[in-house]
Amino acid sequence: MRLSARADQLRPSAIRRIAERAGTAKHPLIRLDIGEPDFPEPAVLSTIGNEIFAAGSSYLPTRGLPAFREALAQEFTTIIGTPIEADGVFVTAGASAALTAAVALFADAGDTVLIPSPGYPGYGMFASVLGAKTVGYALDPDDDWRPDLGQIEQGLRDGARAVVLNSPNNPTGSLITPADLQAIVELCRRFDAWVIADEVYHSIQFTGEVMNAYRHAPDRTIAVYSFSKTYSMTGFRIGIAIVPELLREKFSMLMLGAVSSVAQQAGLRVLETEADTLPMLAHYRDRQAVAADALAEHGLASWAPEGTFYRLIALPEGVVDAMDFAVALVDAGVATVPGPAFGELTGFGTRYVRLSLTRPDAEIREAIGIIARVARESTT
Ligand SMILES: Cc1ncc(COP(=O)(O)O)c(C=O)c1O
C-alpha cells in the first residue's frame, strides 16, 4: 500500500498512549487528560434547534454566514479593543482549521514555524500535514514561563516564516507580557515573518493583560479564537480568525469547507443572548483554588496558572519519567497528560504532568489524593 511520503511521516502523539490505556481501562477512572470544558453549554442551545432546522439551508460563503460575521465583528471590536470589520472575520472549523490555514498561508513544505515549548501538540500536527516543520522556543519554568526571545530571534534568523504565540498557554496557563509581545512583533517585522496568535483561552484569564496581538500588530497577525472553550461548545466546531486586509483573499481560498450553517446560526444566537463569559471565568477560578488547596494539603508542587483550566504538577524528586508516571496514574485511577506530549525542547517535560481541571471538585480532590499516593509509591 503506497501512501504519500507526507502521510508516512505522520506520527501519533504522546497523548495517544495514555488515551488508549484510559479508553480500555476496566476500573473507574477520573479523566483529567482531555481539555473538555465542564462549564454548561449556553442554555439557549436547548431551545433553538427547531427554529434553525425549520429555516432550511443552502451553500454558504466559505468565509462564514454574513450575519454571524457581523455579530462577531462587533464582539471582537470589544474584545480586541480596536475596530474589527466583518470583512476581516472568518468562521472556521474550530481554531484547528484557522491555525492550519494560517500555517498554509505562511509556510511552504520544508519551511519552519516557531512554536512554544511546552505547547499545544496540535501545532506540530497542523504543520506536518502541510509538510512544514515546527521548531520550539522554550518557555522558562523559573521565570513565569516567559518565552526565550533569543531562541525566537535565532529561529527567525534561520528563516522561520511565522511565530505561534499562545496566551494563556496550554499547558502552562502562563501569559505573554505586553513587553515580550512587543519584542516578538518587532523581531517578526525585522525578519519579515508573521505572528499567529492563538488566543483560544482569552476569556479564561485570571490576572494580567489579555495579549490581543492583533491590536498591537494588525498588519502582521492572524489572531485565532474559538467557541470551544469560550462557550463550552467544543462539538459545534466554531473557530474564528481575524485576518489583516492584505491576506483576506488568499485566506478565504484556504477555507475549503465552510462551517455548517446550523452551527453558525447557533453561534449567532449565543452571541445575541449569552455572550457573558464572566460566570465561566469564575467557575474555573474556583476550580483552580480547589486544586491548589488539595495539592498543598498533599505536599505536591505545581505552577499557579494565570489562565486556562489546566495545571501542571511538578513530579517529586526521584520520579524520573513523566510518561511512566502517567501510565501508573491511569492504572491507579487518574488520567493525565505527561509533559513530553507538549514538546521536548529541554527535556523538562519529563518532570511534570498536566491536569485538566474539568471535573467536579470532589473528583479533583480525589484525583489529587491518588496522584500523591502514586508519587509516594514511585519514590520509595
Ligand atoms: C491552545 C489551543 N489551541 C487550539 C485548540 C483547538 O481548539 P478548537 O476546538 O477550536 O479546534 C486547542 C484545544 O484544546 C488548544 O488548547
The ligand as an SDF file (V2000), in Angstrom:
LIG
                    3D

 16 16  0  0  0  0  0  0  0  0999 V2000
   -4.0410   26.1430   22.6200 C   0  0  0  0  0  0  0  0  0  0  0  0
   -5.1150   25.5100   21.7920 C   0  0  0  0  0  0  0  0  0  0  0  0
   -5.3030   25.9430   20.5400 N   0  0  0  0  0  0  0  0  0  0  0  0
   -6.2480   25.3940   19.7500 C   0  0  0  0  0  0  0  0  0  0  0  0
   -7.0690   24.3770   20.2010 C   0  0  0  0  0  0  0  0  0  0  0  0
   -8.0910   23.7960   19.2700 C   0  0  0  0  0  0  0  0  0  0  0  0
   -9.3500   24.3510   19.5160 O   0  0  0  0  0  0  0  0  0  0  0  0
  -10.6520   24.0080   18.6520 P   0  0  0  0  0  0  0  0  0  0  0  0
  -11.5020   23.0890   19.4560 O   0  0  0  0  0  0  0  0  0  0  0  0
  -11.3380   25.3330   18.4770 O   0  0  0  0  0  0  0  0  0  0  0  0
  -10.2110   23.4470   17.3510 O   0  0  0  0  0  0  0  0  0  0  0  0
   -6.9160   23.8990   21.4990 C   0  0  0  0  0  0  0  0  0  0  0  0
   -7.7460   22.7800   22.0010 C   0  0  0  0  0  0  0  0  0  0  0  0
   -7.5270   22.2190   23.0340 O   0  0  0  0  0  0  0  0  0  0  0  0
   -5.9070   24.4790   22.3150 C   0  0  0  0  0  0  0  0  0  0  0  0
   -5.6950   24.0580   23.5780 O   0  0  0  0  0  0  0  0  0  0  0  0
  1  2  1  0
  2  3  1  0
  2 15  2  0
  3  4  2  0
  4  5  1  0
  5  6  1  0
  5 12  2  0
  6  7  1  0
  7  8  1  0
  8  9  2  0
  8 10  1  0
  8 11  1  0
 12 13  1  0
 12 15  1  0
 13 14  2  0
 15 16  1  0
M  END
$$$$
